[in-house]
C-alpha cells in the first residue's frame, strides 16, 4: 500500500511530488473529473519557489511565469506610497525568484512532473482506519486502501472533517477577479492599490494577460465600490471564508495540509506558498519516520505567525525587501 493524497490541486500535487522525491509512493485522488484549464493568477514568492526549484520544476515554471521587478503600494488615486524592488535583488537574497503566473499553468507544471497516478472523479466521503492502514470511501462506491492519508483538499476538506468537526465562517470580505490584456510596454510589477475598506492588486501572468483581484466588504457592490471603467466593476464577488484554527492537524494515520489545515486570507499572497512548504515538510517527516507529529511540530509555529501577520495587515504589505526576510527566507 502507498500513501493516499486527497486533492489534486496545488497542495495535493506538490505533496505528491515531495513524497515521490523522498522515495515514498503515493496516489492522488481528485474530486473533479478533469484538470482545470482556466483560473486566475497566483503569486509564487521565493519561499515557495525554493521548494519547487528543489523538486526540479524551475525551468518549467520559468517557461510560463513572469518575474516582477518590484511591488508597489499606491493609494486608490495612484499616488505611490512605497516600492519594494524584487527581480534579481529577491533572487540573490532568498535563493529563488519571485514568480507570477496563472494557476492553470502551475497545475500543468505540477501534473506533468508527477510520475504517479492521479485518479480523477473521486470525491472522498469517508475514511475508516484499520490495523495497519486506512480505507478511503468515495462517492459512487469506490474504495482504496493506503498506509496513510494526507488531506490536501482545500477549505471544504473531507479529511479535515475526519479529524475535527467545524464550520466555515465568513470573514466579512469578498474577492472579485478578472484577467485583462497586459500592456506589453509596462515593466512587470505587482501593484497594490489601497482604498477605504478594500484594495486591488494587479500583476502580469504571462501570455499577454494581467491578473486583477479586488478585495471589498462582503456586502459591497463592485459596480459602485470600484471605478465604473474597472474590469472588476461588473464582476461577481466570491465571499472569502475561513475556518477556526484546528487544535491538531492530524489524527492517527490522517493528516491535513494547506487550506485543509490552516486556511488564510490572501492579503500576503502566502496561502499556496504555505501549502507548498507543508508539502516538503510532511514528506521529509514521513521519510525520517518522525511522522505527522514531527511535521506539525515543525510547521505550526511558522504557519501561525503567517496567519497572524495576514490578519494584522489586511490592506498592506511590508515596505522594504528586508521586511520580507522572515516570510521569504524560511
C-alpha positions as CSV (number, residue, x, y, z in Angstrom):
1,X,0.0,0.0,0.0
2,X,1.1,3.6,-0.6
3,X,0.1,7.0,0.8
4,X,-3.2,8.4,-0.5
5,X,-3.2,12.2,-1.2
6,X,-6.8,13.5,-1.3
7,X,-6.9,16.6,-3.5
8,X,-5.2,17.2,-6.9
9,X,-4.7,20.9,-6.6
10,X,-1.5,22.8,-5.8
11,X,-1.2,21.4,-2.3
12,X,-2.0,17.9,-3.3
13,X,0.2,17.7,-6.4
14,X,3.2,19.3,-4.6
15,X,2.7,16.9,-1.7
16,X,2.7,14.0,-4.1
17,X,5.9,15.3,-5.8
18,X,7.6,15.8,-2.5
19,X,6.7,12.3,-1.3
20,X,8.0,10.8,-4.6
21,X,11.2,12.7,-4.2
22,X,11.6,11.2,-0.8
23,X,11.0,7.7,-2.2
24,X,7.5,7.4,-0.8
25,X,5.0,6.0,-3.3
26,X,1.6,7.8,-3.4
27,X,-1.6,8.0,-5.3
28,X,-3.6,11.3,-5.8
29,X,-7.4,11.3,-5.7
30,X,-9.1,14.4,-7.1
31,X,-12.9,15.1,-6.9
32,X,-13.2,16.9,-10.3
33,X,-13.4,14.9,-13.5
34,X,-10.5,16.6,-15.2
35,X,-7.8,19.2,-14.5
36,X,-8.9,22.8,-14.8
37,X,-7.9,24.6,-18.0
38,X,-8.8,28.1,-16.6
39,X,-8.2,30.0,-13.5
40,X,-6.8,33.3,-12.5
41,X,-3.3,34.4,-11.4
42,X,-1.1,33.3,-8.5
43,X,2.0,34.9,-6.8
44,X,4.8,32.4,-6.1
45,X,7.0,34.1,-3.5
46,X,10.6,32.9,-3.1
47,X,9.9,30.6,-0.1
48,X,7.5,28.6,-2.4
49,X,9.9,28.9,-5.3
50,X,12.8,27.3,-3.4
51,X,10.7,24.2,-2.7
52,X,9.6,23.9,-6.3
53,X,13.1,24.5,-7.6
54,X,14.4,21.7,-5.4
55,X,11.8,19.5,-6.9
56,X,13.3,20.3,-10.3
57,X,10.5,22.5,-11.6
58,X,12.4,25.7,-12.0
59,X,12.9,25.6,-15.8
60,X,9.2,24.6,-16.5
61,X,8.0,27.4,-14.2
62,X,10.2,29.9,-15.9
63,X,8.8,29.0,-19.3
64,X,5.3,30.1,-18.2
65,X,6.0,32.7,-15.4
66,X,6.8,36.4,-15.2
67,X,9.4,37.7,-12.8
68,X,8.2,41.0,-11.4
69,X,10.8,43.7,-10.9
70,X,9.0,45.4,-8.0
71,X,6.0,45.6,-5.8
72,X,4.4,49.0,-5.4
73,X,1.9,50.2,-2.8
74,X,-0.3,53.0,-4.1
75,X,-3.3,55.0,-2.9
76,X,-6.6,54.5,-4.6
77,X,-5.8,57.5,-6.8
78,X,-2.5,56.1,-7.9
79,X,-0.2,58.0,-5.6
80,X,3.0,56.0,-4.9
81,X,3.4,55.1,-1.2
82,X,6.3,52.6,-1.3
83,X,8.2,50.4,-3.8
84,X,9.9,47.2,-3.0
85,X,12.5,46.0,-5.5
86,X,12.2,42.4,-6.4
87,X,13.7,40.9,-9.6
88,X,17.4,39.9,-9.2
89,X,17.5,41.5,-5.7
90,X,15.0,39.0,-4.4
91,X,16.6,36.1,-6.2
92,X,20.0,36.9,-4.7
93,X,18.6,37.5,-1.2
94,X,16.4,34.4,-1.0
95,X,17.9,31.9,-3.4
96,X,14.8,31.8,-5.7
97,X,12.9,34.3,-7.8
98,X,9.5,35.8,-7.3
99,X,7.2,34.4,-10.0
100,X,3.8,35.4,-11.3
101,X,1.7,33.0,-13.4
102,X,-1.7,31.5,-14.0
103,X,-2.9,28.8,-11.6
104,X,-3.7,26.6,-14.5
105,X,-0.1,26.9,-15.8
106,X,1.2,26.0,-12.3
107,X,-1.1,23.0,-12.1
108,X,0.0,21.8,-15.6
109,X,3.7,22.0,-14.5
110,X,3.0,20.1,-11.3
111,X,0.9,17.4,-13.0
112,X,3.5,16.9,-15.8
113,X,6.2,16.3,-13.2
114,X,4.3,13.8,-11.1
115,X,5.0,10.3,-12.3
116,X,2.4,8.5,-10.2
117,X,-1.3,8.0,-10.7
118,X,-3.8,10.8,-10.4
119,X,-7.4,9.4,-10.2
120,X,-10.0,12.0,-11.2
121,X,-13.7,11.9,-10.3
122,X,-13.1,10.5,-6.8
123,X,-14.9,12.5,-4.2
124,X,-14.0,11.3,-0.7
125,X,-16.9,10.8,1.6
126,X,-15.4,8.9,4.4
127,X,-12.3,7.3,6.0
128,X,-12.0,4.2,8.1
129,X,-8.8,3.2,9.9
130,X,-7.9,-0.4,10.4
131,X,-4.9,-2.2,11.8
132,X,-2.0,-1.2,9.5
133,X,-3.8,1.2,7.3
134,X,-6.7,3.3,6.2
135,X,-9.6,2.8,3.8
136,X,-11.0,5.7,1.8
137,X,-14.6,5.6,0.6
138,X,-15.6,7.6,-2.4
139,X,-19.0,8.7,-3.8
140,X,-20.2,6.0,-6.2
141,X,-18.9,3.2,-4.0
142,X,-15.2,3.0,-4.9
143,X,-12.7,2.3,-2.1
144,X,-9.0,2.5,-1.7
145,X,-6.6,1.2,1.0
146,X,-3.5,3.1,2.0
147,X,-0.9,3.2,4.7
148,X,-1.8,6.8,5.5
149,X,-3.9,9.7,4.1
150,X,-2.9,13.3,3.6
151,X,-5.8,15.6,3.0
152,X,-4.9,18.4,0.6
153,X,-8.5,19.0,-0.4
154,X,-8.8,22.7,0.5
155,X,-11.2,24.7,2.6
156,X,-14.0,22.2,2.1
157,X,-11.8,19.3,3.1
158,X,-13.4,15.9,3.7
159,X,-10.3,14.7,5.5
160,X,-10.4,17.7,7.9
161,X,-13.9,16.6,8.8
162,X,-12.5,13.2,9.9
163,X,-10.1,15.0,12.3
164,X,-12.3,17.7,13.8
165,X,-15.8,18.9,13.2
166,X,-16.1,22.7,12.5
167,X,-17.8,25.0,10.1
168,X,-16.7,27.5,7.5
169,X,-17.1,31.1,8.7
170,X,-17.5,34.4,6.9
171,X,-14.6,36.9,7.1
172,X,-16.6,40.0,6.1
173,X,-14.6,40.2,2.8
174,X,-15.2,39.1,-0.8
175,X,-13.0,38.9,-3.8
176,X,-13.6,39.8,-7.4
177,X,-11.2,38.7,-10.1
178,X,-10.5,39.3,-13.8
179,X,-8.0,38.6,-16.5
180,X,-7.2,41.6,-18.8
181,X,-4.8,42.3,-21.7
182,X,-1.5,43.3,-20.3
183,X,0.3,46.4,-21.7
184,X,3.5,45.0,-23.3
185,X,5.2,48.3,-22.6
186,X,4.8,48.2,-18.9
187,X,7.5,46.8,-16.6
188,X,6.4,43.6,-14.9
189,X,5.4,44.6,-11.4
190,X,2.8,43.9,-8.7
191,X,0.7,47.0,-7.9
192,X,-1.4,47.1,-4.7
193,X,-3.8,50.0,-4.6
194,X,-5.2,50.7,-1.1
195,X,-8.6,52.2,-0.6
196,X,-11.2,52.6,2.2
197,X,-12.4,49.2,3.2
198,X,-10.6,47.3,0.5
199,X,-7.8,47.1,-2.0
200,X,-6.9,46.0,-5.6
201,X,-3.9,44.0,-6.8
202,X,-2.7,43.8,-10.4
203,X,0.2,41.9,-12.0
204,X,1.1,40.2,-15.3
205,X,0.8,36.4,-15.6
206,X,2.3,35.8,-19.0
207,X,0.6,35.1,-22.3
208,X,-0.2,38.7,-22.7
209,X,-2.5,38.7,-19.8
210,X,-2.7,40.6,-16.5
211,X,-4.5,39.4,-13.3
212,X,-6.7,41.8,-11.4
213,X,-8.1,41.0,-8.0
214,X,-10.2,43.3,-5.8
215,X,-10.9,42.8,-2.1
216,X,-14.0,44.5,-0.8
217,X,-16.5,44.3,2.0
218,X,-18.8,41.3,1.6
219,X,-21.9,43.4,1.4
220,X,-20.4,45.9,-1.1
221,X,-21.4,46.2,-4.8
222,X,-18.4,46.0,-7.2
223,X,-20.2,48.3,-9.6
224,X,-20.0,51.2,-7.1
225,X,-17.0,50.1,-5.0
226,X,-14.7,50.1,-8.0
227,X,-14.4,52.7,-10.8
228,X,-17.0,52.4,-13.5
229,X,-14.4,51.5,-16.1
230,X,-12.6,48.9,-13.9
231,X,-12.7,45.3,-15.1
232,X,-13.9,44.4,-11.6
233,X,-17.0,46.6,-11.7
234,X,-19.1,44.0,-13.4
235,X,-17.7,41.0,-11.6
236,X,-19.5,38.7,-9.2
237,X,-17.9,38.8,-5.7
238,X,-17.0,35.5,-4.1
239,X,-17.2,35.6,-0.3
240,X,-13.9,34.9,1.5
241,X,-14.3,32.2,4.1
242,X,-12.1,30.6,6.6
243,X,-12.3,28.1,9.5
244,X,-11.3,28.2,13.2
245,X,-7.8,27.0,13.9
246,X,-7.5,23.2,14.3
247,X,-6.2,22.0,17.6
248,X,-4.4,19.2,15.7
249,X,-3.6,18.8,12.1
250,X,-3.5,15.0,12.3
251,X,-5.2,12.1,13.9
252,X,-3.9,8.5,13.7
253,X,-3.0,7.9,10.1
254,X,-4.7,11.0,8.8
255,X,-3.2,14.5,8.3
256,X,-4.1,17.7,6.5
257,X,-2.0,20.3,4.7
258,X,-2.6,23.7,3.1
259,X,-6.0,25.2,3.3
260,X,-7.4,22.0,4.7
261,X,-5.2,22.6,7.8
262,X,-4.9,26.3,8.0
263,X,-6.9,28.5,5.6
264,X,-5.7,32.1,5.4
265,X,-6.9,35.2,3.7
266,X,-5.0,36.3,0.6
267,X,-3.6,39.5,1.9
268,X,0.1,38.4,1.9
269,X,-0.2,36.1,-1.0
270,X,1.0,33.2,1.1
271,X,-1.8,30.6,1.0
272,X,-0.4,28.5,-1.7
273,X,3.2,29.2,-0.6
274,X,2.5,27.8,2.9
275,X,0.8,24.7,1.4
276,X,3.9,24.2,-0.7
277,X,6.1,24.5,2.4
278,X,3.8,22.0,4.1
279,X,4.3,19.5,1.2
280,X,8.1,19.5,1.6
281,X,7.9,19.3,5.4
282,X,5.4,16.4,5.6
283,X,7.3,14.3,3.1
284,X,10.6,14.9,5.0
285,X,8.9,14.0,8.3
286,X,7.5,10.7,6.9
287,X,10.8,9.7,5.3
288,X,12.7,10.2,8.6
289,X,10.0,8.3,10.5
290,X,9.2,11.4,12.5
291,X,5.7,11.1,11.2
292,X,2.8,13.5,11.4
293,X,3.8,14.6,14.9
294,X,7.2,15.9,13.6
295,X,5.5,17.6,10.7
296,X,3.1,19.5,12.8
297,X,5.7,20.4,15.4
298,X,7.9,21.9,12.7
299,X,5.3,23.7,10.7
300,X,2.7,25.0,13.2
301,X,4.7,27.9,14.7
302,X,5.6,29.3,11.3
303,X,2.1,29.0,9.9
304,X,0.5,30.6,13.0
305,X,2.9,33.5,12.6
306,X,2.0,33.9,8.9
307,X,-1.7,33.8,9.7
308,X,-1.3,36.4,12.5
309,X,0.5,38.7,10.0
310,X,-2.2,38.2,7.4
311,X,-4.9,39.1,10.0
312,X,-2.9,42.2,11.2
313,X,-2.0,43.6,7.8
314,X,-5.2,43.3,5.8
315,X,-4.6,46.2,3.4
316,X,-0.8,46.4,3.1
317,X,2.5,44.6,2.7
318,X,6.0,45.1,4.1
319,X,7.6,48.2,2.6
320,X,11.2,47.0,2.0
321,X,12.8,43.8,1.0
322,X,14.4,43.1,4.4
323,X,10.9,43.3,5.9
324,X,10.1,40.1,4.0
325,X,13.0,38.1,5.3
326,X,11.1,36.1,7.9
327,X,8.5,35.2,5.2
328,X,10.6,34.6,2.1
329,X,13.8,33.5,3.8
330,X,12.4,30.4,5.7
